[in-house]
Amino acid sequence: MATTGGSSGPVILFTHEGISYEYLQSLGVGPNGEALLLARKRTADNILEDVIVKSLGLPPGEPTPETRRIRARLEEEARLAAYLSHRALVRVLCQHETQDTLYTVLESVHGPSLDDLVALALERERAFSEAFILHVGAELAAALDHVHTREDEHGKPLGIVHRNLSTETVRLTWSGEVKLADFGQAYSRLPGRHATTRRAPRGPLFFAAPESLFNGKLDARSDLFAVGLVLLEFATGRHLFDPAHKTHRDMRAALSPLERRLVDRAVRGALRMGHADSADQAIWGAATFTPGDVERLASPLSTPVKSILGRLLNREPAERLQTAAELEDLLRARLEEVGPYDGRAAVAEVKKALADAGEALVADELVPALLSPGPSRAGSPGQPTTR
């Protein structure tokens, strides 16, 4: 229960191991239905860092099925965090339960999301450099290699799949680090995990691999497909599932009657799960994209980058790059050819882009979003990015 030191004093959400967590502002609703809060850590003598808090109310009496579901997801995210430690992952700091609330505390990342940076590139009508794209991709691949290869205490693979990777769950900090956020919808083989019983699309639909949308089967290669979608949009401002040259009628005509029924069923499932009406566009786009579409969207890019994206964005998992380690090797090899480039260079490039865009960004209120030290806006369910 939140407490206050007086009418003008700070509102303290809870105290954990001698550190108080002071409420600052609401950030909306997370991907599983939990409340997202910005809070500040403080001791009796010092103000420490800002953090993100996921909060679930625990009213008295028998919990509802929805409360049990959200609680299980938050507890699993905290349990998974014990196995994850990588520079490019947002850290889960602790979990704390009071009489009426469950809290999960995460690192607050200060800096723009890739979604912000795509908007910035479109605003100034100039893409970011190939080296920047490669740097982000290599850091993401390194983080996913760590995630996908985790084992439990007995050496058994945990089989973790992030399944919520998008341009909003990836950020660049103002110190130059690439950070992947939010394991609140991750799949794993962690003993006692909360099984997903509803066979419906999960995660941001515009960044979901086809297999996760249509048959519910997914593995590490599904995350690699999502990386391909993220890098393609970051590099070009265009999305594979949002084809400007195809109408809805064109997409329906490209499929057999059985395939159309499967897609319609996936759309209905997504809407039942609370995804926005644009779920229809994302799912039809996922069902009908072709290698020619990938090649068309990637045409402004260098041949090596086009080749990497083509090997990620294959409909069949068996035909994709098979591991994040393999992807990282390819990206870093190309980065050596066009580099040198590091996090400091990425920050300098973003600041130059802000200066180039100038007054247009202020008019569109994009500058505050880019310069804000606040957390990622990722996690609002059913809010895909379309360009």
N, C-alpha and C positions, 0 to 999 in steps of 0.2 A: 504494500500500500504506500502511495506517495505521501510524504510528510513535508511540512514547511516550517521554517524557523520563525514565522511571523508573517504579517500581511505584506511586508516588502521583502521577505527573505526568500532564498532559493527553494524550489520544490524538489525535494529529494525523493527519487523513485525507490531506492533501496541502498543498503550499505553491504558491501561484500569484502571480507578480509581487510577491514579497516579503511576501505576506500568508498566514499559516497558517490552516487551517480545522480547528478542534478539534471532535471528536465530542462531542455532548451526550446524545442519545437517539435510539432508533428510533421512527419514526412509522408503520410498517407498509409496505404495498405500494401503489405508484402505479397509475394507470389502465392503463399499458402493461406492468406486471409488474416495474418497477424498484423498488428499495428507496428509501424516503423516510427521510431523517435530519434531525434538528435539529442544527445546528452553530453554532459561534461563530467569527467572524473575529478574529484577533489578530495584532499585530506583536510584535517583541521587547520593546517598551516599553508597549504599550497593548492593552486588550481593546476590540474594536470592536463591531459589531452582530451579532445572531443572524441566521442565514440558514437556508433550506431547501436541502437537497442531495438531488438525485436521483442514485442510484448504481447502476451496472450492472457486475457482475463480468465480467472478461474472462479466463476460464481459458485455459491454454496449449492449443495445437492448433487444429484447424479449428473455428470457431464454429458453434454449432447454428443452425438456421433461426430459432428463437425469440430467441436472442441477437442475430442480425442484424436481426430485426424491431424489437426494443426499441432497439437502437443507432440504427437509422435514424430512429425516432420522436424520440429524444432529440436527435439531431443536427439534425433538421428544426426542432424547437422552438427550438433555439439560433439557427439561421439565420433563422427568422422574426422572432426578437426584434430583429434588426438593423433591421427595417423598422417596428417598433412602439414608439411613445413617446407615452404618454398618461397623464394623472394617475390615471385609473381602471383602469389595467392593472398587474398584478403584474409586476415587472421580472425578466428573466433577466439575471443579473449577469456570469456567465462560464461557460465550459466548459473542463474540464481532464482530460487523460488521463494515467494512469500506466501502468506495465507491465501491471497486472492489473485496472484499474478505470477506467471512464469516469464522470466527475462533471459534473452540471449544477447550477449554484448559482442560486437564486432568492431574491428579497426575501422576508423573513418578515413577514407581516401580523399585527399585534397587534390583536385585536378579534374580536367575534362574527360568525359567519356568519349569513346570513338564515335558515338552518335553525335555529340557536340562537334567533333572535328569534321565529320562528314558534312554537317550543316555549314560549318565555316568554309570548307573547300567549295561547296556549291555557291555560297554567298559571294566569294571573291572570284568565282569562275576559274579556279586553278587547283588542280589536284596536289596533294602532298607528294613528296619525292618517293621514288621507288625504294630508296634506302630506308626511309621512315616506315613504309609498308612492310619491308622485309624485317626490320628490327622488331616491330610489334608482333609479326607472325612468329619469328623465332622465339621470342620470350613466351608467347602463348604456347607454342609447341613444347618448350622446355617445361612449363608448368603442367601441361597435360601429360607429358611423359612421366613426371613425378606422380600425378594423380592416378594414371592408369596402371602403374606398376606397384602400387602399395600392396603390402601383405600384412596379415594379422600377426599376432604374437607367435603363432605356430607355423609361420611361413606360407600360409594359404592365401592366394590372391584375393583381394577384396573386390575386384571387378568394378571399380568406381567409374561411373559415367556422369559427367557434369550435367548434361542435358538442359542447360539453361544459358548456354553461351550465345551472346548477341553483341551488337554494337553498344548496348547499354550496360552490359555486365563487364565490359573491358574499359579500363581507365588508364590515363597517363598522369602520374603524379607530377607536381611542379618540381620535384627533385629528379625526375627522369625515369621513374620506375613504371613498368607496365604491370597492371594489377587485374587479375580475374576475380570477380566477386561472386558470392551467393551460391552456396551448395545446398540451399533449402529445397531443391527439387532433384537432388542427385540420386542416382540409382547405385546400389552396392549390394554385395553379398554379406554385409555385416550381420552377424548373428543377432536375431531378435529385431531386425529392422521392420519398419512399417511397410507392408506390401501394398502396392498400388492395385487396388481391386477394380477400379473403373477403367475399362479399356477405352481410353480416349486420349487425344493428343495432350502432351504436357509440355511446359516450357513455352517460350515465345515462338509462335507458329511460323513466323517468317524466317526463323533460323533453325528449323527442325529438319532432320534428315528424313527422306521419304519413308524409310522403313519404320520410323517411330510414329509417323502419321497414319500409316495404313495397316500395319500388322502388329504394332506394339513391340516388335523385336528390335533391340538396340544393343550396341556394344561400343567399345572405344572408337571404332571407325565412324560412328554417328557423330561424335564430338568433332572428328576431323572434317566431316562434311560441313558442320557448322562453322569451323574455322575458315573453310573455303568461302562460305557465304559472307562472313564478316570481312575477310580480306578483299573480296571482290567489291563489296560496297564501299569500303574504306578507300580503295584505289580508284574507283570510277564514279561513286555516287549513285550507282544503279544496283538494283536487286534482281537476282535470278528469278524469284517468284512473282515479279511485278513487270511482266513483259509488255512494253508499250506497243509492240507490233501485233499483239494477239487480242482478240475479243473473247468474251466468255463463250460465245457461240463457237469460235475457232477451237477453243480448248475442249469443249464437249465433243465436237466433231472428231477430235484426234483420238478419242478413246472408244473402246468397245462398250456395248451396253452393260456388261458385267463390271468393267472398270468404272463406268460412270456411277453405277450403284454403290461401289465401294467408296468412291469419292464423296458422294452425297451422304453416305453413312458417317464418314469421318467429319464432314462439316457439321452434321447434326450433333455428333459427340462433342465437338469443340464448343458449340453454342451452349450445350448443356453444362459444360465445364465453366462457363462464364466468359469465354473469349468474345471479343468484339465481333461485329458483323463482318469486319475485314477478314475474319477467319476463312470465309468463302474464297476470297481472292488468293490467300496464302496457300490453301490446300489445293485448289485447282492449279495454281502455278507449280506447286511441287509435283503434282501428278503428271504434268504435261511438258516440263522443260526438256530440252534436247541438248546433245553435245554442241549442235550448231548455235543454240542460244548462249551457251557458255562462251563459245568462241567469239560470238558477236559482241557480247558485253565486254569481254577482256581484250578486244582488238586494239585499244590504245596502249596496252602494256607491252613490255619487252617479251621476247620469245621465251626466255627462261621462266618468267613469272606466269605467262599464259600456260606453259606446260605444267607447272606446279598446280595451278588452279584447276586445270583439266583433270589432273590425277586426284584431286580432292573431291571435285563436284561430279562424280560419277554416280549414276542411280544405283548401281550394284555395289554393295560394300566390298565384295571380293575383288572388284576392279579398281578400288581406290588405293592410295597409299595406306599401308596397313598399320603403321605405328607412328606415334607422335615423335619418337626419336628419329625416324627416317625423315619426317617432315622437317624437323629442326636442322638436320644435316644439310638438306637441300637449300633451305632458306639461308643458313649461315654461309654456305659455299657461295651462293649468289651475292650475299652481302659483302663478302670479301672482295668480290670483283668490282662492286660499285662503291664501296666504303672508302675510308673508315667512317663508322657511324655508331653513336651510342646514345644513351638517355639524355645526356646534356645537349647533343645535337638535335634531338627530337624536341626538347623544350624550346630551344632557340628557334626551331622552324615554326612551332606553334605561335610563339610571340611575334615572329615576323609576319605570319599570316594574319594575326590580329591587327597589326599595324597596317598592313596592306588593305585590309577590308574596311577599317576606319569607321566612318560615320554610318555606313549601311548597317553594321552590326549593332550600333547603339540604337538606331531606329527600330530594328527588329528585336531589341532586348536580348540579343544573344550574348553580348559581352558579359553581363552579370552571371549568366549561366556558366560561361567558360571560366571566369575568374573566381567564382564562388568557391570557398573552401569546403563547401558542404559535400554530402555523400552522393553516391550514385543514385539516379532516379530509377534505376532498374528495379524490377520486382512488381510493378503495377501490372496486374494480370490483364491480358487481353488488349494490350496497347502496342501493337507492332509498329515498326517504323517503315513507312513507304516514302518513296522519293518520286 
